Amino acid sequence: MSGITTVFSDIGGVLLTNGWDRASRKAFVDQFKLDWDDYEDRHLALTDPFDTGEITLDQYVDLTVFHRPRDFSREQVRQFMLSRSQPLPESLALVARLAESRKCFLAALNNESRELNQHRIDRFGLRRYFSAFFSSCYLGVKKPEEGIYRRALEISQRAPEECVFIDDRPMNVEAARRFGIRGVCFTNAPQLERDLRSLGIEF
């Protein structure tokens, strides 16, 4: 027995493309012919309240884009933002097998704004895999802050040593390890499967 009862996984960069990362924002600025410095300064000022659910997507868009008249609509911006989410098929197939094995409790542990998070859960059927979603927009705290790992453990009633956390960002994995959770830094699906099996997780 591995002693592992729980797998927490990031979503963006592991199962799906990142929802609203720098590359997406750069494509957005290019598409809508915005000033990068102005937009990015506003984004950085709002990224924490946006990701922790303190402001809505509409409020974020109003403050970053529609502080001046535009020749495009809020709905066009919203649709562009949603369109940036795409599946990573090999990873989704792997987590589907893990879920079907019923060997571990599976939960998402991710940084995401509320509307993008809900869109991604619905659009890609993530409830088929995960029993819970410990998302920054629900918990009010973001990775790599200690509080998000503590809250996930407390709500799921798991001890750190029985958990594995998967993320594509080394800093987030390092933070989980400092909390006593075993961490796997994602590169690709075959590497993830090898690392999970090396921890004694069979599926």
N, C-alpha and C positions, 0 to 999 in steps of 0.2 A: 504493500500500500504506500502511495506517495504522501499521504497526509494532506494533499491538496483537495479542498472541497469547493473552492470558489475561484472563478476566473473573471476578473474585471478587465474590460477592453475599451480602449479608445475607439472612436469611430472614424473621424477624419484622418486620412493618411494610413489607415489600417484596413478598414472595410470599404470605405468610400473615399473619393477625393476630398480634400479639405474644403469646407463650406465657404469660407470667406477669408482666405489667406492673402498674402501679399501679391501673389501671381494673379489671383482673381481680381483683386482691387486694381492692379495695374491694367488688366484687360478691360475692366469697367471704365476706368479713366480714359483709356484710348478709344473705346467704343463710343462714349458719350462726350468726348472732347472736353474733358474737365482739366483744371489745373491740378497737377499731381501734388505739389507742395501744399496747396490750400486744402485739398481733400484729405490728404494723409495726415496733416496736422489735426484736422477735425476728427478723423477716425481714431487716432491715437488718444485723443482726449476723451473719447466716448467708448473705447473698446471694453473697459472694465464694466461700466454700467450696462452696456449692451449684452455682454456675455453672461452677466449675472442676473439678467432679467429685470433690472431696474428701469430700463427704458425699452419701448417696443421697437419693432423694425420700422414702423412708420415714423416714430420720433427720431430714430437714428438717421433715416433718410432725410427728414426735414432739416436736421441740424448739420448734416454733412454735405447735402446736395442742394436742397431747396431753400437755402437762406438767401437766394437770389432767383430771379425769374429764369426759367429754362424752356427750351423748345421741345422738351420731351416730358412724358408723364411719370408720375410716381409708380403707376402700374408697370410701365416699361422697365423701370429700375428694379422693381420687385421681381419681375419675371427673369431679368438677367441674373439677379442674385440666386434665385432658385435653380436656374439652369446650370450653375457651376458645379452642382452636386452630381457626381457620376459614380457608378459602382466599380469596385475592384473585384471582378468575378472570382478569381482564385481564392481570395481571402473570404469572400462570402460563402463559397462552397466549403471551405475548411470549417468556418464557424457553424455552418449548417450541420456538418458531420458531428462536431463537438456537441451541439445542442441535441441532436438525435440520440447520441450515446447516453444522455442523462446521467453522466458520471459526475458532473459539477454543476453548481449554481452559476449561471452566466448573467453578468450585468454589465451595462455600459458605464463607463466612467470618462466623461468627456467635457471639454469646454465648447459651449455652443450657445448662441442666442436662442431665445424661446421659439420664434417662428421658424427659423431655419432648422432647429432641432426637430420640431414637430413635423415639418415637411419631410425631412430625411427619414424619420421613423415610419411615416405613412408611405412615402413614395417607394421605399426599398424594403418594406415589410419587416422591419427590424424586430417587431414584437414576436416574430416566429422564432427568434434566436434568444433574445434577452428576457429575463424575468423581471428586471428592474432597470431604470435609467437614472443613474446618479450624475446628472448633467449640471453644469455650472449655473444654468439659468433657473434650475429648481432649487439648488442648494445655496445659492448666493455666494459662492466662493469658487475660485478657479485653481486648476493645476498651474504651477507646482506647489501651491500653498498647502501647508500641512492639513488645514481644516477640511479640505475636500476628501482626503483619504480617511481621516478620522470619522467624518460623518458617514461615509460609505460603509465603513466597518461597523459603526454603531447601529445604523439602520438595518443592515443585513445580519447583525449579531454574529459576526465572524471575528476570529482572532487573526492578527496579521500573518502569523506563520502558516496558516492554512490557505492563504490567498496568493494568487499570481496576478500581476498587472501587466498588460500589453500596451505599448505606446510606441509611436515612431519617433518621438522626441527624447533624446537621452536625458535631458534635464528632468522631465516628468518621471521617467523610470528611476532615476537617481533619488528623487524625492520620495517615491514609494518605498524604495529599499531602505532609506533612512528611517522610515516608519515601521520597518520590519516585514514588509510585503516583498515577496519574491518578484523580480522584475524581468521582463523580456522586452528588449528593444527591437521593434519590428523593422525588417528590411524587405522581406517578400514572404509569400505564403509557404514555400517549401522550408525556408529557414525557420519560420514560426512553428511549423509542425514539428521539425526536429527538436527545437528548444522545448516545446511543450512535452514531447515524449521523453526528453531527457530529464524532465522534472517528475516523471512517473504518471503523466496524464495519458490514458489510453482512450482512443476513440476511433 
